[in-house]
């Protein structure tokens, strides 16, 4: 993701302080700054594998493939949707459960509309009558998170 000043923002699936992935900023001089390192502990996300979206206030939003609800795909978790504010503070906005039609493993990034709603997809979850051939239950969902 590129901001108006030419800074790039992205994620790594590994590395960071806890080797669970991180969100970083690369400025126009090539200096990298780790904005947030995922812990992979219960509640927090781990292994972000997609890009980020940014709102008008400078908040960054993304997904992690694992982490979140530790009872889903125990002990790894089924992923999260997160927000990093301009100060580098992380908030988990949603933890996927993989139950009751909920999704699992959001490998793809998010899209944000003009009202601040976030949209994305998951790899597994949804209808139990569908099999994606990779051993998971369901073929994924399309989700919407409101502000």
C-alpha positions as CSV (number, residue, x, y, z in Angstrom):
1,X,0.0,0.0,0.0
2,X,1.4,3.4,-1.0
3,X,0.5,6.6,0.9
4,X,0.5,10.2,-0.4
5,X,4.0,10.8,0.9
6,X,5.4,7.8,-1.1
7,X,5.8,5.5,1.9
8,X,5.0,1.8,1.3
9,X,3.2,-0.4,3.9
10,X,3.1,-4.2,3.8
11,X,3.1,-7.4,5.8
12,X,5.4,-10.4,6.2
13,X,4.1,-13.8,7.0
14,X,7.1,-14.6,9.3
15,X,9.7,-12.6,11.0
16,X,9.1,-9.7,13.4
17,X,9.8,-9.9,17.1
18,X,8.0,-13.2,17.7
19,X,8.5,-14.7,14.2
20,X,4.7,-14.6,13.6
21,X,4.8,-11.9,11.0
22,X,4.6,-8.1,11.1
23,X,3.3,-4.9,9.5
24,X,6.0,-2.6,8.2
25,X,6.6,0.8,6.7
26,X,9.2,1.5,4.0
27,X,9.9,5.2,3.7
28,X,11.1,7.0,0.5
29,X,14.8,6.6,1.6
30,X,14.4,2.9,1.9
31,X,14.3,2.8,5.7
32,X,12.1,0.0,7.1
33,X,10.1,0.4,10.3
34,X,8.3,-2.4,12.0
35,X,4.9,-1.0,12.9
36,X,3.6,-4.1,14.7
37,X,4.9,-7.6,15.3
38,X,2.2,-10.3,15.7
39,X,2.6,-12.5,18.8
40,X,0.6,-15.5,17.7
41,X,-0.8,-15.8,21.2
42,X,-4.4,-16.4,22.1
43,X,-6.4,-13.5,20.8
44,X,-3.7,-11.9,18.6
45,X,-3.2,-12.7,14.9
46,X,-0.3,-14.5,13.2
47,X,1.0,-14.9,9.7
48,X,-0.5,-12.0,7.7
49,X,-0.2,-13.0,4.0
50,X,-2.0,-10.2,2.2
51,X,-1.7,-6.5,1.6
52,X,-3.2,-3.7,3.6
53,X,-5.8,-1.0,3.1
54,X,-5.7,2.5,4.7
55,X,-8.4,4.8,5.7
56,X,-8.4,8.6,5.7
57,X,-7.2,8.8,9.3
58,X,-4.1,6.7,8.5
59,X,-5.3,3.5,10.1
60,X,-4.2,0.3,8.4
61,X,-6.4,-2.8,8.0
62,X,-5.5,-6.4,7.1
63,X,-6.0,-10.1,7.8
64,X,-3.9,-12.8,9.4
65,X,-4.3,-16.4,8.3
66,X,-3.9,-17.8,11.8
67,X,-4.2,-16.6,15.4
68,X,-7.3,-15.3,16.9
69,X,-9.7,-17.8,18.4
70,X,-7.4,-20.6,19.7
71,X,-10.2,-23.1,19.8
72,X,-10.5,-23.0,16.0
73,X,-7.9,-25.2,14.4
74,X,-6.4,-25.6,17.9
75,X,-4.0,-24.4,18.9
76,X,-3.3,-22.2,15.9
77,X,-6.5,-20.2,15.4
78,X,-8.4,-19.5,12.1
79,X,-7.3,-15.9,11.5
80,X,-8.3,-12.4,12.3
81,X,-9.1,-9.0,10.8
82,X,-7.0,-6.3,12.4
83,X,-6.4,-2.6,12.6
84,X,-3.1,-0.8,13.2
85,X,-3.6,2.9,14.2
86,X,-1.2,5.7,13.3
87,X,0.7,5.1,16.6
88,X,1.3,1.4,15.8
89,X,-1.3,0.1,18.2
90,X,-3.1,-3.1,17.0
91,X,-6.8,-3.9,17.6
92,X,-8.2,-7.2,16.5
93,X,-11.5,-6.4,14.9
94,X,-12.7,-9.9,14.3
95,X,-11.6,-13.5,15.2
96,X,-12.8,-16.2,12.8
97,X,-14.3,-19.2,14.6
98,X,-14.9,-21.6,11.7
99,X,-18.3,-22.6,13.3
100,X,-21.9,-21.9,12.4
101,X,-21.1,-20.9,8.9
102,X,-18.2,-18.6,9.9
103,X,-15.1,-18.5,7.8
104,X,-11.5,-19.8,8.4
105,X,-8.2,-18.6,7.0
106,X,-8.5,-15.2,5.3
107,X,-5.5,-15.5,2.9
108,X,-6.7,-12.5,0.8
109,X,-6.6,-8.8,1.7
110,X,-9.5,-6.5,2.4
111,X,-11.4,-3.9,0.3
112,X,-12.9,-0.8,2.0
113,X,-15.9,1.1,0.8
114,X,-16.6,4.9,1.3
115,X,-18.6,4.2,4.5
116,X,-15.7,2.4,6.1
117,X,-17.1,-1.2,5.7
118,X,-14.4,-3.8,5.2
119,X,-15.0,-6.8,2.8
120,X,-12.9,-9.9,2.4
121,X,-13.0,-13.7,1.8
122,X,-11.8,-16.8,3.6
123,X,-10.3,-20.0,2.2
124,X,-12.5,-22.4,4.3
125,X,-15.7,-22.2,6.3
126,X,-19.3,-21.5,5.3
127,X,-21.5,-24.3,4.0
128,X,-20.5,-27.7,5.4
129,X,-22.0,-29.3,2.3
130,X,-19.1,-27.9,0.2
131,X,-15.6,-29.4,0.1
132,X,-12.7,-27.4,-1.4
133,X,-10.6,-30.6,-1.6
134,X,-8.0,-29.4,0.9
135,X,-9.4,-31.1,4.0
136,X,-11.3,-28.1,5.3
137,X,-15.0,-27.8,5.9
138,X,-16.7,-25.4,3.5
139,X,-15.4,-23.6,0.5
140,X,-15.0,-20.2,2.2
141,X,-17.2,-17.1,2.7
142,X,-17.4,-13.5,1.7
143,X,-17.6,-11.3,4.8
144,X,-18.4,-7.7,5.6
145,X,-17.3,-5.9,8.8
146,X,-19.0,-2.6,9.6
147,X,-17.2,0.3,11.4
